[in-house]
Amino acid sequence: MNSATPVRGLSWASIARLALVQVAIGAVMVIMTSTLNRVMVVELGLAAAVPGALVALHFAVQLLRPRMGFHSDTDGRRITWIVGGMGIVVLAGVGAAAATALMETNAVLGIAAAALAFFFLGAGISASSTPFLAYLAERVDERRMAGAAALTWIMMIAGMIATAGIGGFLLDPFSYGRMVAVTAGVCAVAMLFTLVAVWGRRDGIVVDAFRGTHGTSPHDVSFREAFSAMWEDPQSRRFATFIFVAMLAYSAQEIILEPFAGAIFGMTPGESTRVAGMQHGGALLGMALGAYGASRFSTLERWSAAGCIGSAVALVALAAMPLLGWVEGMKIAVFALGVANGVFAVAAIGAMMGLTVKGKVGGAGLRMGFWGAAQAMAYGLGGLMGAVLSDIARTVLGSPTAGYVLVFLLEGVLFVVAAWIIVGVASSARRATGPPALSTQEPALVGGLTLSESGR
């Protein structure tokens, strides 16, 4: 393990270059979860449950995140994990495209091959994204954590939009061979972005890799011991609960928003897609606002809570729109939901980065993996929950409107619960340490690391 201690204080240019890792992951994800999804359902005529189950599988596999993070803690080779994990991601992307093409002639074999590809997609994301976020958290000045989170996710979203646009253009006229070729091209660019992101980067000793245990070397501590120690830490459990509840609420409307706009307000597919685009645009604005505000006053936990409460208010307004029959009001509510979601997301990610390096138990990779697994589980479950509850409510109550309204109101309740949890996390941190654990106004030192500019 390299003897150089990680230096905090990355420049914005360095943060942006590192963020290319998330851009690469997002680009491959667009192909895997959107393009191949559509081809399976439309061109191949498969049930929507097939791609839905494949996407759920890749989320389920991300339960590996804590273990991957732990191993990057113990060997200190986060860069190796990032590059190796992305290698698995891009191979999984090409494999999934080839498997989809195989479904045209042999559906059973093609679906089995796709399941294998999506399994490795989840494993690759766990192996690359978890060490990447831990690496970033260890090297970003505390005052820049919200901004770093915003920059990283805005770049990822922009990359996803660009991939969807360029990939969609290159796919016409459609053929299965062209689909595999375009996917391979996207994956090659994603791997190139990853190499550019980490070029010249050095690993260093992982700060406090064995916090909360009696170990001093990788040979002294097992994953089970480290995870048990972290699980017994109340702050870690509370923050994981916050992430799970908030992401459950965040993702529950993902699948039903466009059907809601079409079924209740009679919008065409193009119109409902534009409404969804308004939400994404609002999210980008919310991320920028959250990063700006959190860098100047209050704490990241409070901004997370504010984003959750704002999301709850927007969802209640959205639930009221069918009764009012106000189409423009529905659009405003969707945009407001996007803004509030963006504020919540960037503050929560920034808070996660801060708690990753400040926690008393577990290394940064293990802690980031723990919370990343909670996020992945909630995201996968949330979309399924929203769709299922909407269908059940519509059947039981005999009204599609009632089904959508019920889901929106339930999401609002979950966001309020999440806000209450994160405020409790902040309170417990203050009791334990005195000053706010994540105050964005104090350039606190972590583990003796300096705040000098890394110059890299």
Summary of the structure (lengths in Angstrom):
residues: 456
radius of gyration: 21.7
end to end distance: 20.1
largest distance: 65.8
contacts: 1760
relative contact order: 0.16
helix: 78%
strand: 0%
